[in-house]
């Protein structure tokens, strides 16, 4: 059963930085057999196959995602060919879970419910702005149960792209979403929280529900919006088995489980 509590979210993302490469290497003894190698991408993505995610170097661009990917193992315990054989179809496309990726309870019902995101809340996404799935800002990558390819930007030419396909948004007005626990998938444990919005992120921006988060200036605006919205009661969900929890700080809320 999902546990409900109430809080406002101001996550200071600029403070979530580190100085080491985040993403773990492949399991020992593995090679690139069974992948779709593209020599032109060999220096950009694992095994030259965008489905396996980027080769991450220590750089300014990687700092924002290091806390999120620190404990993520891209293929679990599988080698690249084994991973692709298990998680892609005959056309080589990833196979996604039923019920929009929400975890199923013992009665095979999706663990989800309607929730409200209040002004000032920060949410994020690894993916283009035509998508509809978001998460609490800063949530661990493995808790999201998304494939390594969501980190790849080299093969995507979408507007408003950002390093590692990572986008953070601030909620500007009360926003109804479907929220719930994430099912384990793609060799990842899941059990994080996901928000499914009506329409795309692009539409939510155009309709004034969201704006791109751009650091401290946006955080101060977020706090002002939250304090001015006394009638909105934000909803938080926590899933059984998920190791990250949130605590209220003077400057906002952050995951207490993040390694430093």
N, C-alpha and C positions, 0 to 999 in steps of 0.2 A: 504494500500500500504506500502511496506517495504521502509524504509529510509536508504540510503547508506551514509557512511562516511568512511574516511581513517585514520587508525592509526596502530601502532605497539603495540604488547602486551608483556609486561614483568610483570607478576603478582607475587609479592613476597609472595608466599604461606606460607613461614615459619612465616610470620608476622600475618597471619590470625588464631590466636589461642585465646582460651578463657578457662575458668576454671569452667564451669558448664555443667551439662548434657544437651544436645541439644534437644533431641527428646521428644515431648510432649506426655503425657500419653493418654490412650484411653478416649473417652467421658464418662462422669459419667453415671452410671446405666448400663453399658455394661458388658457382660460376654463373655465366650468363646464358647457359643452355636453356632453350625453351622460350626465349624472349624475342621481340621484334626489333633487332638491333638496327639503329640508324646512325651511320658513321658521322653525319653532320651534327648529331646531338650528343656524341660520345663524351664531350667535355661539359655537358650541361645536365644530363640526366643519367641515372643509374642504368648501366647496360645499354645505353643509347636508346632506351625505351621510356617514353614519357609517362607511361602507366606506373612506373616504379618510383617516380618522384625525382626531385633535383639532387644533384651533388652539391652539398652545402659547404661553402668555404667560410672561414672567419672573415666577416666583413661588416661594414656599417649596416647594410641592408638586412643582415640576419639577426641583429640584436633584438628586434621586436618579437621574434618568434622563439627565441632560445628558451625562455621560461616555459613556453607552451609545449615545446617538443622535447624538452630535456629527458624525459623518461619514456619517450615513444620509440618503439622498435618497428620500423616500417613494414616488415614482412613477418613479424612474430618470430617463430622458429623455422620458417620455411625458406627455401632457396627461391630465387626469382622465378624459375620455370614452374616450380611446385605451386607458388602463390598464384601465378597467372592461370594455371590449369584449374585450380580450385575456385577462383573468384571471377573468372570471365566466361562468357558464352562462346559459342562456336565462331562468332564474328569478332571475338577479341575485346568485346565491351564488358565493362564491369557489371556484375549481377548485384542488384540492390535488394534489400530486405522488403518484405511485405509490410503493410500498415505504415507506410512512410518512415520506416526505420524506428518506430516506437517499440519499446520492449513490451512483450506480451506477459500477462500475468498467468497464474495457474489455470485460468479458464480460457486462455488464448485470446483475451481481450487486450487491446492496446492500452498501455498505461499513459493516458493523456487526459487533458481537461482544458477548458477555456480559462485563460488567464489574462491579466491586464499588465502591460508594461507602462510605467508612469514616466512623465517628463523627467529628464535627467538620467534615466537608465542607460547604461552603455552595453551594447551587444556587438557581437562580431561574426565574421564569416570567412571561411577559406573558400573562395570561389567567386565567379562573376556576379554582376549585379542583376542578372536575369533570373537568378535563383530565389528561392523562397524560404530556405532554412537558415536559421541563425542560432546563436548560443550566447550564454552569459560571457561577457568579455573576459578573455584571459583563461578560459577553461582549457584543460590539457587536451592535446591532440588525440591521444589514445582514447579519451572519454567520448570523443565525437563519432568514432566508428566510421571514418571516411577514408578513402583510399589515398595512397601517397600522391597520386596525380593531382589532387586538389592544391598541392603546393607549387605546381608547375605553371610558370607564366611564359616560358620561352616559345611554346607552340600556340599560345593564345594571343590574339590581337584585339582584345576587347577594350572599349573605352574605359577610362578611369582605372586601368590596371595598376597594381601596386606590387612591391616585392613579395614573392612567395604567395601571391594571390590573396593576401591577408588584408581585410577591411574591417574597420571599427566604425560603428555608428552610434549616434546619440538620439534617444527618443525625444521628440519635441512636443507631442501631445499624446494623451492616453491612447494606447494601441492594443486592441484585442488580438490575441494570438492563440493558437493551439500549442500547449506546452506539455512536455512529458519526458519520461526516461528514455534513453537511447539504448537500443538493443546491441549486444555484442555482434561484431561483423568485421570482415576484412582482417582477421587475426588480431583484433583489438578488443579490449574488455568492455568498451562502451560505458554505460551507466551514468553518463553525464546528462545534461539537460539540453533539449533542443526546442526552439520556437519555430513553428510553422505559421507564416503570415499569409494573408489573402493577397494573391498577386505576387509580383516580384519586388525585389529591393528597389529597383528603378522606379516602379510605380509608387512605392511608399515614400520615396524621396520627393517625387513630383507632387504627391498629395499632401506633403508637409508633415508626415509622421516621423521621418528620419532625416538626419544630415550626417555627412562624413565627420568623424571625430578627428581633430587636428591638434591634439595636445593640450597644454595647460589652459590656453584660452577657452577651449571648448569645455574643459572640466569646470572652470569657474562659471561659465554659462549654464552648465548642467546643474550645478548646485543651486543657482538662482532659480532655475525653472522648477526644480524639485521642491524647494522651500515655498515657492509661490503656488504650488498645486496641492493645497491641503485636502482636497476632496478625493484625490486619487489614492487608492490603496494598492500598492504594488504587491505582486505575488511572487514568492520564491518556492521552488520545488527542490527537494533533495531525494535522491534515489538510493534504495538499499544497496550497500556494497560500494558506493562511490566514495573515494577516500578524500576528496577535496570538500571542505566546508568553508563557510564564509563568516567573517567577523566584522562588526561595525567599528570603524576607526574614525578619528576626528576628521580626516580628509576623505573618507569614503569607505568602501568595502573591498576587501581583497581575498583571494583564496589563501587560506592558512596552510594548505598542503604544498604550496610551491616551494621547491628547493631554492636555496640562495647560494 
